[in-house]
């Protein structure tokens, strides 16, 4: 512990960043604490292109999410369901960044731009049941890693079916007619995105007009 504290002190003492330098006297403490109490969703910043789904996690306050992943705090199961759906994966693949050819998740590019469907309370309950189904299937393999669970070659049949149930649930919220291809799904999302951005532009224009008077 003493050796680690000394290294932290040296790093902060030699840092050219003023905020870091000021923390040298608190060498025994974290410089920044971003953790929040409550349930959270963890999204890896990078994930293999071979996966059908980026493995997301749903945790309580006992888990601290490090910088190698992104966190959504005060999270609800239905939001976990939307983000873990095929609709969101297709969007991430199309607009997100890449690390070589692997997925690179970004709050700015993937989450903030995603055309979320309008979800009522009944639909949220349906999504929640699908999410609990996925978590229950994962729990059947406590000795396995997320990498194993979401490897297309080793992914358990029950987990695959649970994800298919979630995908269908989410897609039916977007529209009742089933999608036949991923290209059709992406085209539908881009149409919604176009409508979303037009509304945002109109709102900003009207706001500027009101300020003039």
C-alpha positions in Angstrom: 0.0 0.0 0.0 2.8 2.4 0.9 4.6 1.7 -2.4 1.4 2.5 -4.3 0.7 5.6 -2.3 4.2 6.8 -3.0 3.7 6.3 -6.8 0.5 8.2 -6.7 2.2 11.1 -4.9 5.0 11.2 -7.4 2.7 11.1 -10.3 0.5 14.0 -9.0 3.5 16.0 -7.8 5.2 15.8 -11.2 1.9 16.4 -13.2 1.7 19.6 -15.3 -2.1 19.5 -14.9 -2.9 21.9 -12.1 -6.0 20.0 -10.9 -3.9 16.8 -10.6 -1.0 18.6 -8.9 -3.3 20.0 -6.2 -4.3 16.4 -5.2 -0.8 15.3 -4.3 -1.6 15.8 -0.6 -4.5 13.4 -1.0 -2.2 10.7 -2.4 -4.2 8.0 -0.5 -7.5 8.9 -2.2 -9.1 8.8 -5.7 -8.7 12.1 -7.5 -12.1 11.9 -9.2 -15.1 9.8 -8.0 -17.8 9.4 -10.7 -19.5 6.5 -9.1 -23.2 6.9 -8.2 -25.4 4.9 -5.9 -28.2 2.9 -7.5 -28.5 0.5 -10.5 -26.3 1.1 -13.5 -25.8 -0.2 -17.0 -22.2 -0.9 -18.1 -21.4 -0.7 -21.8 -17.9 -1.7 -22.9 -16.1 0.9 -25.0 -14.8 -1.8 -27.4 -16.3 -5.1 -28.4 -15.6 -7.8 -31.0 -17.2 -7.4 -34.4 -17.9 -11.1 -34.4 -20.6 -10.7 -31.7 -24.3 -10.3 -32.5 -24.7 -8.2 -29.4 -22.3 -6.0 -27.3 -22.3 -7.7 -23.9 -24.0 -5.2 -21.5 -24.1 -5.5 -17.7 -26.8 -4.5 -15.3 -25.4 -3.9 -11.8 -26.2 -2.4 -8.4 -24.2 0.0 -6.2 -21.7 -2.7 -5.3 -20.0 -2.5 -8.7 -17.8 0.5 -9.6 -17.5 0.9 -13.3 -14.0 1.8 -14.5 -12.9 4.0 -17.4 -12.6 1.0 -19.7 -16.4 1.1 -20.0 -19.2 3.5 -20.1 -21.9 3.8 -17.4 -25.5 4.8 -17.3 -26.6 5.5 -13.8 -30.1 5.4 -12.2 -30.8 2.8 -14.9 -34.1 1.0 -15.5 -34.4 -2.6 -16.9 -36.4 -1.4 -19.9 -33.5 0.9 -21.0 -31.1 -2.0 -20.7 -33.5 -3.9 -23.0 -33.6 -1.2 -25.7 -29.8 -0.8 -25.7 -29.3 -4.6 -25.8 -31.6 -5.0 -28.8 -30.8 -5.8 -32.4 -32.2 -2.4 -33.4 -29.6 -0.6 -31.2 -26.8 -2.9 -32.4 -27.6 -2.1 -36.0 -27.4 1.6 -35.2 -24.1 1.2 -33.3 -22.6 -0.7 -36.3 -23.7 2.0 -38.7 -22.9 5.2 -36.9 -20.4 4.2 -34.1 -16.7 4.3 -34.3 -14.3 1.4 -35.0 -11.2 0.1 -33.4 -9.8 -1.6 -36.5 -13.0 -3.4 -37.4 -14.3 -3.9 -33.8 -17.2 -2.0 -32.3 -16.3 1.2 -30.5 -19.2 2.5 -28.5 -19.6 6.3 -28.0 -22.2 8.2 -26.0 -22.1 11.0 -28.5 -22.3 9.0 -31.6 -24.3 5.9 -30.6 -26.5 6.7 -27.5 -27.3 10.4 -28.1 -28.2 10.0 -31.7 -30.3 6.8 -31.4 -34.0 7.2 -32.3 -35.5 5.8 -29.1 -39.1 4.6 -29.6 -42.0 6.1 -27.6 -42.5 3.6 -24.8 -45.6 3.5 -22.6 -45.7 1.8 -19.1 -47.3 -1.4 -20.4 -44.5 -1.8 -23.0 -41.9 -1.1 -20.4 -43.2 -4.0 -18.3 -43.0 -6.3 -21.4 -39.4 -5.2 -22.0 -38.6 -5.8 -18.3 -39.8 -9.4 -18.5 -37.6 -10.0 -21.5 -34.6 -8.4 -19.7 -35.1 -10.6 -16.7 -35.3 -13.6 -19.1 -31.8 -12.7 -20.4 -30.4 -12.2 -17.0 -31.9 -15.5 -15.8 -30.3 -17.3 -18.7 -26.9 -15.8 -18.0 -27.2 -16.8 -14.3 -27.4 -20.5 -15.4 -23.7 -20.2 -16.3 -21.9 -18.5 -13.4 -18.6 -20.1 -14.2 -18.6 -18.7 -17.8 -17.3 -15.3 -18.9 -19.3 -12.7 -20.8 -17.0 -13.3 -23.7 -18.0 -17.0 -23.8 -21.7 -16.2 -23.4 -21.7 -13.8 -26.3 -19.4 -15.7 -28.6 -21.7 -16.8 -31.5 -20.1 -20.2 -31.5 -20.6 -20.9 -27.8 -23.7 -18.7 -26.9 -26.2 -21.0 -25.1 -29.4 -21.7 -27.0 -31.5 -20.4 -24.1 -29.7 -17.0 -24.2 -30.1 -16.7 -27.9 -33.8 -17.3 -27.6 -34.1 -14.8 -24.8 -32.4 -12.2 -27.0 -34.7 -13.0 -29.9 -37.7 -12.5 -27.6 -36.3 -9.1 -26.6 -35.6 -8.1 -30.2 -39.2 -8.9 -31.3 -40.5 -7.0 -28.3 -38.5 -3.9 -29.1 -39.3 -4.0 -32.9 -43.0 -4.3 -32.2 -42.8 -1.0 -30.3 -41.3 0.7 -33.4 -43.9 -0.8 -35.7 -46.3 -3.8 -35.8 -45.2 -5.0 -39.3 -42.1 -7.2 -38.8 -38.8 -6.3 -40.3 -37.4 -8.7 -42.9 -33.7 -7.5 -43.1 -31.2 -5.5 -41.1 -31.1 -3.1 -44.0 -34.8 -2.4 -43.6 -34.3 -1.9 -39.9 -31.5 0.6 -40.5 -33.5 2.5 -43.1 -36.4 2.8 -40.7 -34.1 4.1 -37.9 -32.5 6.7 -40.2 -36.0 7.9 -41.2 -36.8 8.4 -37.5 -33.4 10.1 -37.0 -34.2 12.5 -39.9 -37.6 13.4 -38.3 -35.9 13.8 -34.9 -33.3 16.2 -36.2 -35.8 18.2 -38.1 -37.9 18.7 -35.0 -34.8 19.8 -33.1 -33.8 22.3 -35.8 -37.4 23.7 -35.9 -37.4 24.0 -32.1 -34.0 25.8 -32.1 -35.2 28.2 -34.9 -38.4 29.0 -33.0 -36.5 29.6 -29.9 -34.2 32.1 -31.7 -37.2 33.9 -33.1 -38.8 34.3 -29.7 -35.7 35.9 -28.3 -35.8 38.6 -30.9 -39.1 40.0 -29.7 
